[in-house]
């Protein structure tokens, strides 16, 4: 049976009902609509931020189809098993996708960033849960309306396929990451994945910011929280990272890549 909405979901609903103020100080969030594609795609298809270059027509179509919602940090977008027909595109912030098994163990399957699409369903229910790591802005699309639009718009359909291919590649990388040993090398590989994300990594300063908690990282890497802390300490002792704060590190990028590949 579908789960009842959580307090976090109800809290977020109040935020949604407040609406999105369209003013100079708070412009239309749909102006930022984009689809992210991680990977080596042709430069004429992906811009420098890693976003698929959408035509003006397709951007306008997405804007006309979507409804913008805001969720505060730690709010639930939807719960595992909840019925739903909405597909989501993340415009701003970070989302965690998680699954709880029969023993109660929580596993984080993915983190999503701007331009990511989420909301996998089976038999009308969400397969996993989605919650906000940070304050987020999302746009929701009705499943049937989106399907009809894609059938009539071959280029947008192709762009969604490119996105699906990119997500499949990320899923394969995550599976390989889980098999890495020892734990410190696994964590190093995780940091190298994050340098692909502009929200996490500043290339000019080589500073990486962890927006997610160590508990979330542990659930993503199938490690204990204490193991994550030990991995950070070991990387710092090896001078592969410099700890600037609990969540900020300056990376010795070449050395970190060499260590991860060893």
C-alpha positions as CSV (number, residue, x, y, z in Angstrom):
1,X,0.0,0.0,0.0
2,X,1.3,3.6,-0.7
3,X,2.7,5.3,2.4
4,X,1.0,8.3,3.9
5,X,2.8,11.7,3.4
6,X,5.4,12.5,6.1
7,X,5.6,15.6,8.1
8,X,8.4,16.7,5.9
9,X,6.1,16.3,2.8
10,X,3.3,18.3,4.5
11,X,5.8,21.0,5.5
12,X,7.0,21.2,2.0
13,X,3.5,21.5,0.7
14,X,3.0,24.7,2.7
15,X,6.1,26.0,1.1
16,X,4.7,25.2,-2.3
17,X,1.4,26.9,-1.5
18,X,3.2,30.1,-0.8
19,X,3.9,30.2,-4.6
20,X,6.9,31.5,-6.4
21,X,7.1,35.2,-6.3
22,X,7.9,36.5,-9.9
23,X,9.8,39.7,-9.2
24,X,13.1,41.3,-10.0
25,X,14.5,40.0,-6.7
26,X,13.0,36.5,-7.2
27,X,13.0,35.8,-11.0
28,X,11.2,32.9,-12.6
29,X,13.0,29.7,-11.6
30,X,12.0,28.1,-14.9
31,X,14.4,30.4,-16.6
32,X,17.1,28.0,-15.3
33,X,15.5,24.9,-16.8
34,X,18.2,22.6,-18.1
35,X,19.0,18.9,-18.4
36,X,22.4,17.7,-17.2
37,X,24.4,15.1,-19.1
38,X,27.6,13.7,-17.4
39,X,30.1,12.3,-19.9
40,X,32.0,13.0,-23.0
41,X,29.3,14.3,-25.3
42,X,29.9,16.4,-28.5
43,X,30.6,20.0,-27.7
44,X,27.8,21.2,-29.9
45,X,25.3,19.2,-27.7
46,X,26.6,20.1,-24.2
47,X,27.7,23.4,-22.8
48,X,30.6,24.2,-20.5
49,X,28.4,23.5,-17.4
50,X,27.6,20.0,-18.7
51,X,24.0,20.9,-19.6
52,X,22.4,19.6,-22.8
53,X,21.9,22.5,-25.2
54,X,18.1,22.7,-25.6
55,X,16.5,24.6,-28.4
56,X,14.4,27.7,-27.6
57,X,11.3,25.7,-28.5
58,X,12.1,22.8,-26.3
59,X,12.9,25.0,-23.3
60,X,9.6,26.8,-23.9
61,X,7.8,23.4,-24.0
62,X,9.3,22.4,-20.7
63,X,8.4,25.7,-19.1
64,X,4.8,25.3,-20.3
65,X,4.5,21.8,-19.0
66,X,6.1,22.2,-15.6
67,X,5.0,23.4,-12.2
68,X,7.7,24.8,-9.9
69,X,7.9,23.7,-6.2
70,X,10.3,24.6,-3.4
71,X,11.3,22.2,-0.6
72,X,13.3,23.2,2.5
73,X,16.4,21.2,3.6
74,X,15.6,17.7,4.8
75,X,12.0,17.8,3.4
76,X,10.6,14.8,1.7
77,X,9.7,15.2,-1.9
78,X,8.1,11.8,-2.1
79,X,8.3,8.6,0.0
80,X,9.1,5.1,-1.2
81,X,5.9,3.3,-2.1
82,X,3.9,6.5,-2.4
83,X,1.6,6.7,-5.4
84,X,2.4,9.3,-8.0
85,X,2.4,10.3,-11.6
86,X,4.9,13.2,-11.4
87,X,8.3,13.2,-12.9
88,X,10.7,15.8,-11.5
89,X,13.5,17.9,-12.8
90,X,15.9,19.5,-10.3
91,X,16.5,23.2,-10.9
92,X,18.6,24.1,-7.9
93,X,20.0,22.3,-4.8
94,X,20.8,18.7,-4.0
95,X,18.5,15.6,-3.7
96,X,19.2,12.2,-2.2
97,X,17.5,9.1,-3.5
98,X,17.3,6.4,-0.9
99,X,15.9,2.9,-0.3
100,X,15.1,1.1,3.0
101,X,15.3,-2.7,2.9
102,X,13.3,-5.2,5.0
103,X,15.8,-5.0,7.8
104,X,15.4,-1.2,8.1
105,X,18.8,-0.4,6.5
106,X,18.9,2.8,4.5
107,X,20.9,2.9,1.4
108,X,21.5,6.1,-0.6
109,X,21.3,5.1,-4.3
110,X,22.2,8.5,-5.8
111,X,22.6,12.2,-5.2
112,X,21.0,14.5,-7.8
113,X,22.0,18.0,-8.9
114,X,20.7,20.7,-11.1
115,X,19.5,19.4,-14.4
116,X,18.9,15.9,-13.1
117,X,15.6,14.0,-13.7
118,X,14.2,11.8,-11.0
119,X,11.0,10.0,-9.9
120,X,11.3,6.4,-11.0
121,X,7.9,4.6,-10.6
122,X,6.6,1.1,-10.9
123,X,2.9,0.2,-11.1
124,X,2.1,3.8,-10.2
125,X,4.2,4.0,-7.1
126,X,7.7,5.5,-6.5
127,X,10.3,2.8,-6.3
128,X,12.5,4.8,-3.9
129,X,12.3,7.9,-1.7
130,X,13.5,11.4,-2.5
131,X,14.4,14.1,0.0
132,X,16.3,17.4,0.0
133,X,19.9,17.5,1.1
134,X,19.7,21.3,0.8
135,X,17.0,23.8,0.0
136,X,15.8,22.8,-3.4
137,X,13.8,24.1,-6.4
138,X,12.2,21.5,-8.6
139,X,9.8,21.4,-11.5
140,X,7.2,18.7,-11.7
141,X,5.8,17.2,-15.0
142,X,2.7,15.2,-15.3
143,X,3.7,11.8,-16.6
144,X,1.1,11.6,-19.4
145,X,1.6,15.2,-20.5
146,X,5.4,14.6,-20.7
147,X,4.9,11.3,-22.7
148,X,2.6,13.0,-25.2
149,X,5.1,15.9,-25.6
150,X,8.0,13.6,-26.2
151,X,6.1,11.7,-28.8
152,X,5.6,14.9,-30.7
153,X,9.1,16.4,-30.2
154,X,11.8,14.0,-31.5
155,X,14.7,16.3,-30.5
156,X,13.6,16.6,-26.9
157,X,13.0,12.9,-26.9
158,X,16.6,12.4,-28.0
159,X,17.8,14.8,-25.3
160,X,16.0,12.7,-22.6
161,X,17.6,9.6,-24.1
162,X,21.0,11.2,-23.8
163,X,20.2,12.1,-20.2
164,X,19.1,8.5,-19.5
165,X,22.4,7.2,-21.0
166,X,24.4,9.6,-18.8
167,X,22.5,8.4,-15.7
168,X,23.1,4.8,-16.6
169,X,26.8,5.5,-16.8
170,X,26.7,7.1,-13.4
171,X,24.9,4.1,-12.0
172,X,27.6,1.8,-13.3
173,X,30.3,4.0,-11.7
174,X,28.5,3.9,-8.4
175,X,28.4,0.1,-8.6
176,X,32.1,0.0,-9.3
177,X,32.7,2.5,-6.4
178,X,31.0,0.1,-4.0
179,X,33.4,-2.7,-4.9
180,X,36.5,-0.6,-4.3
181,X,38.8,-1.5,-1.4
182,X,40.2,-0.3,0.9
183,X,37.7,2.3,2.3
184,X,40.1,5.2,1.9
185,X,40.5,4.6,-1.8
186,X,36.7,4.3,-2.1
187,X,36.3,7.7,-0.4
188,X,39.0,9.2,-2.6
189,X,37.1,8.0,-5.7
190,X,33.9,9.6,-4.3
191,X,35.7,13.0,-4.0
192,X,36.8,12.7,-7.6
193,X,33.2,12.1,-8.7
194,X,32.2,15.3,-6.9
195,X,34.7,17.5,-8.8
196,X,32.4,17.0,-11.8
197,X,29.7,19.0,-9.9
198,X,30.0,22.8,-10.1
199,X,28.0,23.1,-6.9
200,X,30.6,21.1,-5.0
201,X,34.0,22.0,-6.6
202,X,35.6,25.4,-7.4
203,X,38.3,24.7,-10.0
204,X,40.2,27.9,-9.5
205,X,40.8,27.3,-5.8
206,X,40.6,23.5,-5.9
207,X,38.2,23.7,-3.0
208,X,35.6,20.9,-2.7
209,X,32.6,21.4,-0.4
210,X,30.6,18.4,0.9
211,X,27.0,19.5,1.1
212,X,25.8,16.1,2.3
213,X,26.4,14.8,5.9
214,X,28.9,12.1,6.7
215,X,25.9,9.9,7.5
216,X,24.7,10.3,4.0
217,X,28.1,9.7,2.5
218,X,28.4,6.5,4.6
219,X,25.0,5.3,3.4
220,X,26.0,6.1,-0.2
221,X,29.4,4.3,0.0
222,X,28.2,1.4,2.1
223,X,30.5,2.4,4.9
224,X,30.2,3.2,8.6
225,X,30.3,6.9,9.6
226,X,33.5,6.2,11.6
227,X,35.1,4.7,8.5
228,X,34.3,7.9,6.6
229,X,36.0,10.0,9.3
230,X,39.1,7.7,9.3
231,X,39.3,8.0,5.5
232,X,39.3,11.8,5.7
233,X,42.0,11.7,8.3
234,X,44.2,9.3,6.2
235,X,43.9,11.4,3.1
236,X,44.8,14.5,5.1
237,X,47.9,12.7,6.6
238,X,48.9,11.7,3.1
239,X,48.5,15.4,2.1
240,X,46.1,14.5,-0.7
241,X,43.6,16.9,0.9
242,X,43.9,19.9,3.2
243,X,41.0,20.2,5.6
244,X,39.8,23.8,5.7
245,X,36.7,23.0,7.8
246,X,34.4,20.0,8.6
247,X,33.0,20.1,5.0
248,X,35.6,22.0,3.0
249,X,38.8,20.5,1.5
250,X,41.5,21.7,-0.8
251,X,42.4,18.9,-3.1
252,X,45.8,17.8,-4.4
253,X,44.1,16.7,-7.5
254,X,46.9,14.9,-9.4
255,X,48.0,13.0,-6.3
256,X,44.4,12.1,-5.4
257,X,43.8,10.7,-8.8
258,X,47.0,8.7,-8.7
259,X,46.1,7.3,-5.2
260,X,42.6,6.4,-6.3
261,X,43.8,4.6,-9.4
262,X,46.5,2.6,-7.5
